[in-house]
Amino acid sequence: MPLVKSAGRLAISAARNPAAVGTLVPCMFRKAPWEAGEPWWNARAVRHLESRLARLKRAWEWGCGGSTIWLARHGIDVISAESDPQWAEKVRASCDADIRLYPGAGGGLLRSEPEVQDGGRHFFDGYVSAIDEFTDDFDLIVIDGVCREACARKARTKVRRGGIVVVDDTERPFAAHAADVLADWPCERVRGFKRGGFWPHPDVAETSFFTCP
């Protein structure tokens, strides 16, 4: 029965998103993004950024992971802010990147969305504002962690002209709010299947690429 439900879900997603069908096979039969050292995005989104990497030298991420490893392997100077201590250690051991831990606090102004389960430590003011330490603008900013809307507001002032801000999962409300912050910038929205949180059920996800005018 679970297999039938999975097949039905895939069929519905494919019918609603025919342009994403070409990303289904890579999603199902390639290694998981973490194992492959790739961003946890759909395959079209990874290719989209890969074609632009040659002009990118310095990147900031809110939320480290496969994207951190992938960018570092392409020779990009990566600084990542991460909220999960165990995940930060795991990624730090896997690549040459500057990964900085900013765990949640019991109070503050910026409450996490999506919600995190961390003993009531749901506020991430320090995580969001960590980028303020740097005076030079970044070529690339990736928003793929908590408090994405607040991070997008920071990104507007910290990416160079012509630089790229990536917001993952913009098909979901909490990330769509972040995309709204950058709505006046040129944008390319790339949809495709990616592994979901309940593998083996891939989902159609959207990654949005904003260019600073």
C-alpha positions in Angstrom: 0.0 0.0 0.0 2.7 2.6 0.8 4.3 1.9 -2.6 1.0 2.5 -4.4 0.5 5.8 -2.5 4.0 6.8 -3.4 3.5 6.0 -7.1 0.2 7.9 -7.1 1.8 10.9 -5.4 4.6 11.0 -8.0 2.1 10.7 -10.9 0.1 13.6 -9.6 3.2 15.8 -9.1 4.5 14.9 -12.6 1.1 15.8 -14.1 1.0 19.1 -12.4 4.7 19.9 -13.1 5.5 18.4 -16.6 8.6 20.5 -16.9 10.0 18.8 -13.8 9.8 15.3 -15.1 13.3 15.3 -16.4 14.6 15.7 -12.9 12.8 12.7 -11.4 15.3 10.0 -12.5 18.4 11.8 -11.2 16.5 12.4 -7.9 15.6 8.7 -7.5 18.7 6.9 -8.7 21.7 9.2 -7.8 23.3 9.4 -4.4 21.6 11.5 -1.8 22.8 15.2 -2.1 24.8 15.0 1.1 26.5 11.8 0.0 27.2 13.3 -3.4 28.5 16.6 -2.0 25.8 18.5 -3.8 23.2 21.1 -2.7 19.9 19.6 -1.5 18.1 21.3 -4.4 16.5 19.9 -7.5 18.9 18.9 -10.3 17.9 21.8 -12.6 18.7 24.3 -9.8 22.1 22.8 -9.3 22.9 23.0 -13.0 21.5 26.5 -13.1 24.0 27.8 -10.5 26.9 25.6 -11.8 26.7 27.5 -15.1 27.4 30.8 -13.2 30.1 29.7 -10.8 33.0 31.0 -12.9 32.2 34.6 -11.9 31.6 33.8 -8.2 34.5 34.0 -5.7 33.0 34.6 -2.3 29.8 33.2 -0.8 27.8 33.5 2.4 25.2 30.8 3.4 22.5 30.8 6.0 22.3 27.0 6.6 25.3 24.8 5.7 25.2 21.3 4.1 25.8 19.7 0.7 25.9 23.2 -0.9 28.8 24.2 1.3 30.8 21.1 0.3 29.9 21.7 -3.4 30.8 25.4 -3.4 34.1 24.8 -1.6 35.1 22.1 -4.1 34.5 24.6 -6.9 37.1 26.9 -5.3 34.7 29.4 -3.8 35.5 31.0 -0.4 32.5 29.9 1.7 31.3 31.3 5.0 28.3 29.6 6.5 26.1 30.4 9.5 24.5 27.3 11.0 22.1 26.9 13.9 22.4 23.1 14.5 25.6 22.2 16.5 25.8 18.6 15.4 25.1 19.4 11.7 27.7 22.2 11.8 30.4 19.7 13.1 29.5 17.1 10.4 29.8 19.6 7.6 32.9 21.2 9.0 34.6 17.8 9.0 33.7 17.3 5.3 35.0 20.4 3.6 37.3 23.4 3.8 34.8 26.1 4.6 34.4 28.6 7.4 31.3 27.3 9.3 30.1 29.4 12.2 27.7 28.1 14.8 24.8 30.4 16.0 22.4 28.3 18.1 19.0 29.4 19.0 18.2 31.5 22.1 15.4 31.5 24.6 14.2 35.0 23.6 14.7 37.6 21.0 13.0 39.3 18.1 13.4 36.7 15.3 11.6 33.5 15.9 12.5 30.5 13.6 10.4 29.6 10.7 10.2 26.7 10.0 10.0 25.9 13.7 12.9 24.1 15.3 12.7 21.8 18.3 15.5 22.9 20.6 14.2 23.1 24.1 12.4 26.4 23.6 15.5 28.0 22.0 13.5 29.3 19.0 15.1 32.8 18.5 17.9 33.4 16.0 18.8 37.1 16.1 22.5 36.3 16.2 22.3 33.8 13.4 20.6 36.4 11.1 22.8 39.3 12.0 26.1 37.3 11.8 26.7 38.6 8.2 27.0 42.2 9.6 30.5 41.4 10.7 31.6 41.6 7.1 32.0 45.0 5.3 32.7 43.6 1.8 29.7 42.4 -0.3 29.4 38.8 -1.3 29.1 37.4 -4.8 26.7 34.8 -3.7 24.3 34.4 -0.8 22.4 31.2 -0.1 19.3 31.3 2.1 18.5 27.7 3.2 18.1 27.7 6.9 15.8 29.2 9.6 14.3 32.8 9.6 14.5 33.0 5.8 12.5 36.2 5.5 14.7 38.0 7.9 17.8 36.6 6.1 16.5 37.9 2.8 16.2 41.4 4.2 19.9 41.2 5.3 20.9 39.8 1.9 19.6 42.8 0.1 22.3 44.9 1.6 25.2 42.4 1.6 25.4 41.1 -2.0 27.3 43.0 -4.7 25.6 44.4 -7.8 25.2 41.6 -10.2 25.6 39.0 -7.4 23.1 36.2 -6.8 20.8 35.5 -3.8 19.5 31.9 -3.8 16.4 31.1 -1.8 15.5 27.4 -1.6 12.0 25.9 -1.2 10.2 29.0 -2.5 7.2 26.8 -3.2 6.6 26.6 0.5 5.1 29.6 2.4 7.9 30.2 4.9 10.4 30.6 2.0 8.0 32.3 -0.3 7.9 35.2 2.2 11.7 35.5 1.8 11.2 35.6 -2.0 8.7 38.4 -1.6 11.4 40.5 0.1 13.4 40.3 -3.2 10.5 40.5 -5.5 11.7 43.7 -7.2 14.9 42.0 -8.4 15.3 40.0 -11.6 14.5 36.4 -10.7 14.7 32.9 -12.2 12.6 30.3 -10.5 13.7 26.7 -11.2 11.4 23.7 -10.4 12.2 20.1 -10.3 12.0 16.9 -8.2 14.2 16.6 -5.2 14.4 14.2 -2.4 11.9 15.0 0.3 12.1 14.6 4.1 10.3 11.3 3.9 12.3 9.5 1.2 11.5 7.6 -1.0 8.9 10.2 -1.8 10.5 12.9 -4.0 8.7 16.2 -4.1 8.6 19.0 -6.7 10.5 21.9 -5.2 11.4 25.4 -6.4 14.7 27.2 -5.9 14.7 30.9 -6.8 17.7 32.8 -8.0 17.7 36.6 -7.6 20.2 38.9 -9.2 21.1 42.2 -7.5 20.4 45.0 -9.9 
